[in-house]
Amino acid sequence: GTGKEQQIRIQASGGLSDADIEQMVKDAESHAEEDKKRRESVEAKNQAESMVHATEKQLAEHGDKLSDADKNTIELAVADTKEAIESGDPEAINEKAAALTQAAMKLGEAIYAASQEDTDHEVSGESGDDVVDADFEEVKDDDEKKSA
C-alpha cells in the first residue's frame, strides 16, 4: 500500500450509556424467547385449524363410508382440537392435532377403499373399450383439423 495508516472509528452519538445498551440487549433476548413461543403458538394453531377444516370437509363428503364408531371418534377429535385451539396452548394444540391426524386416518382409509372399489368396477366393465375409442376419436379429430 501507500504506507499511510487508515483508521475508522465508529462512535455512538445517541448518548446511550453502556448500562442502557446492556439493558436493551437483555430486553431483546427476553423478548426473543416470547416471540419464539408466540410464533410456535401461531404455527400450531394454523396447522391445527387447517387439519380441522380438511377433516370436517372430508367427513362431510365421505362420512357415509365410515362406521358410526369411527365417525364419532373423528368428530370427538375435531371437537377436542377446536377446544385446544381456543385455549391457545401450543402443546395442547399439537397434542390434539396429532390425535386428530390419527383419527382421520380411518377416514382416509375408507375413502381409499371406496375409490379402489370404484376403480375395480370401471376396469372390469366396458370402460376399457371406451378409452380406446376416445383415443382413436381424438387422433381422428386432429387430422380433420389439419386438412381443413
trRosetta pair geometry for C-beta under 8 A, 3 or more apart (Angstrom, degrees):
i j d omega theta_ij theta_ji phi_ij phi_ji
1 4 7.4 -107 137 40 111 66
12 15 7.7 -136 131 -9 99 22
12 16 6.0 -57 146 42 146 95
16 20 4.4 -127 -165 86 88 132
16 21 5.4 103 137 -55 123 86
16 24 7.8 -21 -163 -9 143 138
17 20 4.7 103 52 2 73 100
17 21 7.2 -138 96 -3 41 86
18 21 5.7 -55 -149 38 34 112
18 22 6.1 35 153 -21 67 107
19 22 5.7 -53 -146 37 30 112
19 23 6.3 33 153 -21 63 105
20 23 5.7 -55 -150 35 30 112
20 24 6.5 30 152 -20 64 105
21 24 5.7 -55 -151 34 32 112
21 25 6.5 33 151 -20 65 104
22 25 5.7 -53 -151 34 33 112
22 26 6.5 33 151 -18 65 105
23 26 5.7 -54 -149 37 32 111
23 27 6.3 35 151 -21 65 105
24 27 5.6 -51 -147 35 32 113
24 28 6.3 35 153 -21 64 105
25 28 5.7 -53 -150 34 31 113
25 29 6.5 30 152 -19 64 105
26 29 5.7 -56 -150 36 32 111
26 30 6.3 26 155 -15 66 106
27 30 5.9 -58 -147 39 29 106
27 31 6.1 22 157 -13 66 111
28 31 5.9 -60 -144 43 27 106
28 32 6.2 40 152 -35 63 102
29 32 5.5 -45 -149 20 31 118
29 33 7.3 31 154 -16 59 97
30 33 6.1 -51 -164 29 36 109
30 34 6.9 32 143 -13 65 106
31 34 5.2 -53 -149 40 45 114
31 35 5.9 49 150 -24 73 103
32 35 5.6 -51 -145 36 29 113
32 36 6.3 34 152 -23 62 104
33 36 5.7 -51 -148 32 30 113
33 37 6.5 29 152 -16 63 104
34 37 5.8 -56 -151 37 32 110
34 38 6.2 32 151 -20 66 107
35 38 5.6 -54 -146 37 31 112
35 39 6.2 33 154 -21 65 106
36 39 5.7 -53 -148 36 29 111
36 40 6.4 30 152 -19 63 105
37 40 5.7 -53 -148 36 32 112
37 41 6.3 35 152 -22 64 106
37 90 7.4 -151 -169 1 71 140
38 41 5.6 -54 -150 35 31 114
38 42 6.4 29 153 -18 65 105
39 42 5.8 -54 -147 37 31 109
39 43 6.2 30 155 -18 65 107
40 43 5.8 -56 -145 39 29 110
40 44 6.1 30 156 -20 65 108
40 90 5.0 32 126 -133 97 166
41 44 5.9 -55 -147 36 27 110
41 45 6.2 27 154 -19 63 109
41 88 6.2 24 -170 -180 126 77
41 89 7.8 -79 -124 -149 103 13
41 90 4.4 -110 -98 -60 61 108
41 93 7.6 108 -149 18 61 146
42 45 5.7 -55 -147 37 29 113
42 46 6.2 30 155 -20 65 107
43 46 5.8 -54 -146 36 29 110
43 47 6.3 27 157 -16 64 107
43 90 8.0 37 62 -132 79 120
44 47 6.0 -57 -148 38 28 109
44 48 6.1 24 156 -17 64 111
44 90 4.2 135 15 -143 157 83
44 93 4.3 109 144 94 116 131
44 94 5.2 -72 -138 -57 120 86
44 97 7.3 -162 -172 0 80 146
45 48 5.9 -60 -146 40 27 109
45 49 6.1 27 157 -21 65 108
45 85 5.6 105 -139 -142 82 87
45 88 7.2 -11 -78 -124 127 56
45 90 7.7 -79 -36 -101 78 73
45 93 5.9 -67 -79 -146 55 161
46 49 5.8 -55 -145 35 28 110
46 50 6.5 22 158 -15 63 106
47 50 6.1 -60 -151 38 29 105
47 51 6.3 29 151 -20 65 108
47 97 6.2 64 113 -167 99 162
48 51 5.5 -55 -148 37 32 114
48 52 6.3 35 153 -21 67 104
48 81 5.4 -168 -172 -177 108 107
48 84 6.9 -112 -164 90 160 111
48 85 5.3 -167 105 -79 133 105
48 93 4.9 -106 -34 -177 154 99
48 94 7.6 -113 -63 -79 114 36
48 96 7.0 49 -136 85 130 97
48 97 4.1 -109 -104 -81 88 124
48 100 7.6 103 -146 32 80 146
49 52 5.6 -50 -147 34 32 112
49 53 6.3 33 154 -20 64 106
49 85 6.2 101 -69 -126 83 148
50 53 5.6 -51 -145 37 34 114
50 54 6.2 33 156 -18 66 107
51 54 5.9 -55 -144 39 28 108
51 55 6.1 25 157 -18 64 111
51 81 6.9 -103 92 -176 114 158
51 97 5.4 110 46 -151 157 97
51 100 5.6 110 139 104 125 132
51 101 6.5 -62 -150 -71 137 82
51 104 7.5 -144 -177 -13 94 158
52 55 5.9 -61 -146 39 25 109
52 56 6.1 24 158 -19 64 109
52 78 5.7 111 -139 -148 85 84
52 81 5.4 -169 -79 104 107 129
52 82 6.1 103 -128 -69 151 83
52 85 7.4 -60 -24 -29 148 147
52 100 7.0 -48 -81 -169 65 162
53 56 6.0 -57 -147 36 26 108
53 57 6.3 25 155 -19 63 109
54 57 5.8 -57 -149 36 29 112
54 58 6.3 24 156 -14 65 108
54 104 7.9 55 103 -157 98 155
55 58 5.9 -57 -146 40 30 107
55 59 6.0 33 154 -23 66 109
55 74 6.6 -160 179 -177 119 109
55 77 7.8 -92 169 96 163 108
55 78 5.8 -160 102 -90 131 109
55 100 6.2 -98 -44 173 163 110
55 104 4.8 -97 -112 -102 112 129
55 107 7.0 129 -146 36 79 161
56 59 5.6 -54 -143 36 29 114
56 60 6.3 31 156 -21 64 104
56 78 6.3 106 -70 -140 88 146
57 60 5.9 -54 -152 33 28 110
57 61 6.5 15 155 -9 63 111
58 61 5.8 -63 -145 45 32 105
58 62 5.5 -29 176 33 72 112
58 104 7.3 85 67 -158 142 106
58 107 5.4 100 126 151 125 136
58 108 7.7 -13 178 -72 157 63
58 111 6.9 -66 -164 -56 113 143
59 62 7.1 -75 -118 60 17 71
59 63 4.6 46 180 -72 63 106
59 71 7.2 118 -150 -143 105 84
59 74 6.1 179 -97 123 125 136
59 75 7.2 126 -157 -75 156 78
59 78 7.6 -63 -17 -48 157 149
59 107 6.4 -69 -81 -120 70 145
60 63 6.4 11 -88 -13 12 116
62 65 5.0 -29 177 19 85 120
62 66 7.5 87 130 -24 79 95
62 107 6.4 115 92 -170 118 93
62 110 6.4 149 152 103 117 110
62 111 4.9 -10 -160 -87 166 96
62 114 7.2 -165 -147 29 113 153
63 66 5.8 -57 -164 26 49 114
63 71 5.6 74 -164 -123 96 118
63 107 7.8 -31 -95 -124 55 109
65 107 8.0 102 76 -148 107 60
65 110 4.1 143 121 159 111 116
65 111 6.5 131 71 -74 157 49
65 113 7.5 160 175 68 125 102
65 114 5.1 -72 -124 -49 143 138
66 70 4.4 -125 -173 86 110 117
66 71 4.5 137 101 -59 129 88
66 74 7.4 -54 -159 6 169 136
66 106 6.6 76 -127 133 114 107
66 107 6.3 -36 -71 -101 129 69
66 110 5.2 -82 -77 -65 71 170
67 70 4.7 91 55 9 82 101
67 71 6.9 -149 91 -6 41 89
68 71 5.6 -57 -146 39 32 114
68 72 6.2 33 156 -20 67 106
69 72 5.9 -55 -149 36 28 110
69 73 6.4 31 152 -22 63 106
70 73 5.6 -52 -149 33 33 115
70 74 6.4 30 154 -17 65 105
70 103 8.0 156 -167 -171 70 80
70 106 4.5 -145 -157 145 123 148
70 107 7.5 165 151 -62 116 65
70 110 7.5 142 117 -44 155 136
71 74 5.9 -57 -151 37 30 109
71 75 6.3 29 153 -18 65 108
72 75 5.7 -55 -143 39 32 111
72 76 6.2 34 156 -21 66 106
73 76 5.9 -57 -150 36 27 111
73 77 6.4 27 152 -19 63 107
73 103 5.1 -159 133 -142 97 114
73 106 7.2 61 76 25 128 153
74 77 5.6 -54 -148 36 32 112
74 78 6.4 37 151 -22 65 102
74 100 7.7 77 -151 -150 65 69
74 103 4.7 164 -98 146 61 114
74 104 6.1 97 -130 -85 109 57
74 106 6.8 -130 -58 60 114 115
74 107 6.0 72 -101 -44 155 118
75 78 5.6 -50 -150 32 33 114
75 79 6.5 33 152 -18 64 104
76 79 5.7 -53 -150 36 33 111
76 80 6.3 34 152 -19 66 106
76 103 7.8 -150 66 -130 82 162
77 80 5.7 -51 -144 37 32 112
77 81 6.3 33 155 -21 64 106
77 96 7.3 161 -166 -176 70 78
77 99 5.3 -153 -136 122 108 94
77 100 4.2 154 152 -101 112 65
77 102 7.8 -153 -125 64 154 81
77 103 4.0 -176 -11 24 160 157
77 104 7.4 -131 94 -39 145 79
78 81 5.8 -57 -149 36 28 111
78 82 6.4 30 153 -20 64 105
78 100 6.3 96 -78 -127 48 118
79 82 5.7 -53 -149 34 31 112
79 83 6.4 33 152 -21 63 105
80 83 5.6 -55 -152 35 32 114
80 84 6.4 32 151 -19 65 105
80 96 4.8 -155 128 -144 97 119
80 99 6.8 -27 91 84 140 136
80 100 7.4 -165 70 -62 99 97
81 84 5.6 -52 -148 36 34 112
81 85 6.4 39 150 -24 65 102
81 93 7.4 69 -157 -149 71 60
81 96 4.3 171 -95 135 61 113
81 97 5.6 94 -131 -80 117 57
81 99 7.5 -162 -65 67 96 95
81 100 4.7 2 -52 -48 141 141
82 85 5.6 -50 -151 31 33 115
82 86 6.6 36 150 -20 63 102
83 86 5.7 -52 -155 32 33 113
83 87 6.7 36 147 -23 64 103
83 96 7.4 -161 63 -124 84 167
84 87 5.5 -51 -152 29 36 115
84 89 6.8 -87 -164 60 78 88
84 92 4.3 -159 -142 132 104 97
84 93 4.6 162 139 -91 111 50
84 95 7.2 -159 -127 62 154 86
84 96 4.0 -179 -8 18 152 147
84 97 7.5 -125 83 -32 144 77
85 88 7.6 38 170 -67 35 42
85 93 5.8 84 -84 -117 54 107
87 92 5.6 -11 78 78 142 148
87 93 7.5 -159 64 -55 98 85
88 93 7.8 -22 -161 -44 13 124
89 92 4.0 56 87 17 113 112
89 93 6.4 172 86 -17 56 85
90 93 5.4 -55 -142 37 33 114
90 94 6.1 31 160 -19 68 105
91 94 6.0 -55 -147 37 28 108
91 95 6.2 29 154 -20 63 109
92 95 5.6 -56 -146 37 30 113
92 96 6.2 22 159 -12 67 109
93 96 6.2 -62 -146 42 25 103
93 97 6.0 24 157 -19 64 113
94 97 5.7 -56 -140 39 27 111
94 98 6.3 31 157 -23 63 105
95 98 5.9 -56 -153 32 26 111
95 99 6.7 24 150 -16 62 106
96 99 5.5 -52 -149 37 36 113
96 100 6.3 41 149 -22 66 103
97 100 5.4 -50 -147 35 34 115
97 101 6.4 42 150 -25 64 100
98 101 5.5 -47 -150 30 33 115
98 102 6.7 36 150 -18 62 102
99 102 5.7 -51 -153 34 34 113
99 103 6.4 31 151 -17 66 106
100 103 5.7 -55 -145 40 33 110
100 104 5.9 32 156 -22 67 110
101 104 5.8 -57 -143 37 26 111
101 105 7.0 45 151 -39 58 92
102 105 5.9 -42 -166 4 33 116
103 106 6.4 -43 179 15 47 110
103 107 7.9 40 132 -10 66 102
104 107 5.1 -45 -164 32 58 118
104 108 6.4 62 140 -21 75 99
105 108 5.3 -50 -150 37 40 115
105 109 6.2 43 151 -22 68 102
106 109 5.7 -52 -150 35 31 112
106 110 6.4 31 151 -20 64 105
107 110 5.7 -54 -149 35 31 111
107 111 6.4 31 152 -19 65 105
108 111 5.7 -54 -147 36 31 110
108 112 6.2 31 154 -19 65 108
109 112 5.7 -55 -146 38 30 112
109 113 6.2 31 155 -21 65 107
110 113 5.8 -52 -145 36 29 111
110 114 6.3 28 155 -18 63 107
111 114 5.8 -58 -151 37 29 110
111 115 6.3 25 153 -17 65 107
112 115 5.8 -57 -147 37 30 108
112 116 6.4 34 152 -23 64 104
113 116 5.7 -52 -151 32 31 114
113 117 6.7 33 151 -20 63 102
114 117 5.7 -51 -153 32 34 112
114 118 6.6 36 149 -19 65 103
115 118 5.5 -49 -149 35 37 115
115 119 6.3 39 151 -21 66 105
116 119 5.6 -54 -148 37 32 112
116 120 6.3 35 152 -22 65 104
117 120 5.7 -52 -148 34 31 113
117 121 6.5 32 154 -19 64 104
118 121 5.9 -56 -153 34 30 110
118 122 6.5 28 152 -18 65 107
119 122 5.8 -56 -149 36 32 111
119 123 6.3 28 157 -18 67 108
120 123 6.0 -57 -145 37 28 108
120 124 6.3 16 161 -9 65 112
121 124 6.2 -65 -145 43 26 102
121 125 6.1 28 157 -26 64 113
122 125 5.8 -61 -147 31 27 112
122 127 4.7 -32 -173 39 79 156
123 127 7.2 -67 -83 65 22 112
123 128 6.8 56 -155 -61 51 104
125 128 7.7 162 84 -5 55 81
126 129 5.3 -35 177 30 79 114
126 130 6.6 87 124 -25 80 97
127 130 5.0 -49 -151 32 48 120
127 131 6.6 55 153 -27 71 95
128 131 6.0 -50 -159 24 32 112
128 132 7.2 27 148 -13 61 103
129 132 5.8 -57 -157 36 39 110
129 133 6.3 37 149 -18 71 106
130 133 5.6 -56 -148 39 34 111
130 134 6.1 35 154 -23 68 106
131 134 5.7 -53 -147 34 30 112
131 135 6.5 30 154 -19 63 104
132 135 5.8 -54 -151 34 31 110
132 136 6.4 31 152 -19 64 108
133 136 5.6 -59 -151 37 32 113
133 137 6.2 30 155 -19 68 106
134 137 5.8 -53 -145 36 30 109
134 138 6.4 33 155 -22 63 105
135 138 5.9 -55 -151 32 30 112
135 139 6.7 27 155 -16 64 105
136 139 6.0 -58 -154 35 31 109
136 140 6.3 29 152 -19 65 110
137 140 5.5 -58 -147 39 33 114
137 141 6.2 38 154 -24 68 103
138 141 5.8 -51 -149 31 30 113
138 142 6.7 32 153 -20 62 104
139 142 5.8 -54 -155 32 32 113
139 143 6.7 32 150 -19 65 104
140 143 5.8 -55 -153 33 33 112
140 144 6.6 33 152 -20 66 104
141 144 5.8 -56 -152 34 33 111
141 145 6.5 33 153 -21 65 106
142 145 5.8 -56 -152 33 32 112
142 146 6.6 32 152 -21 65 105
143 146 5.8 -55 -151 32 33 112
143 147 6.6 20 157 -10 66 108
144 147 6.2 -64 -148 42 30 102
144 148 6.2 33 156 -29 66 111
145 148 5.9 -56 -145 29 29 114
